[in-house]
Amino acid sequence: TYDRLGQTFLDADKTDLAVEAFEKAAEARRNRPGVLQYDLARVYLKAGRAAEALDQLDAYVKDERTDRGRAAYDLLGEVLEALGREDEFETRLRTIIE
């Protein structure tokens, strides 16, 4: 339920409320904390805080999370594009799979 609320708030550009909802969702699923990093990255990107989004995604990848599958790497591409650093995408992907 908190995930759905978070998505609804994110869709409505209510990023502060989205963060709260996603944090509550993370508390409810203690065994999957990496999902919060992914969700926060989405919120931060939408809020125009791409550098913070990248920090969250870097932590998600460092923890070797796979909860969101390909969506996390698609988001990485979007974040790098927002930062004007698209040229890093392929190198980052290669580093992840090594």
N, C-alpha and C positions, 0 to 999 in steps of 0.2 A: 504494500500500500504506500509506504513512504517513497519507494522508487517511482511509482506512478505520480504521486504528488510532486516529487522533484521534477519529473519530466514536464508536468503540466505548468509548474512555475517557470521552468526554463523556457518553454514555448511561449509563455506570456511575458517574457523578459523581466521576470521578478527574480533576479539572480540571488539576492540575499535570502529569499525564502527557499529557493532551490537548494542552496548550500545547506540550510538547516534541515530540509527534508532528506537530502542525500546523507547527511551526517547521522540522522536518526535511522535511516535504512542500514547504514554501516554498523550501528550499535546492535541492530536486530539480527544481523548476520555476522556475528563475531568471527566465524571461520573463513570469511572472504573479505578481508580489509582492503585488498587491492582494488576492488570495485569502486570504493570511495575515491581513490586517486583518479581513476578514469572519469567518474562522474564530475569531480571537481574540475578536471581539465576541460570538460565540455562547458561547464558553467563559466569558467574564467575566459575561455575563448569567446563565448557569446557576449560576455561583459566587456570585451575589448582588452583583456588582460592576458595576452598571448604568452608573455614571458612566464607568468605564473602557471599557465596551462602546460607549457613545456616542462616546467619543474615537476609538476604532478605526473606527467607522462613518463618522464625520465625515471621517477621513483617507481612507477608501475612496471616499467620494463626491467629496471634493476632487480626488482623482487621476483622477476621471471613469472609474472602474472600472465594468465591466458584466459581469464574469465570472460573477456569481451571479444576474444578472437581477433579477426581481421579488422573489426571496427576500431580498435585501438590504433592500428597502424594507419588506417584511413584518417583518423583524427590527427595523428602525428603529422601527416602530410598537410592537413588544413592549418595546423598550428604553425608549421614551418613556413607555409605560404603567407600567413598573416604577419609573420616576422620578416618576410622578405628573404628567407633562407632556404628556399626550395631546393637549392643545389646540394643541401646536406642530406636530403631524404634517402637517396640510394645508399650512401655511405652508412647512415644510421641503421638502415635495414640489414645491410651486410654484417655490421657489428653485432646486431641482435642475434642473427642466426648462427654466428660462429661460436 
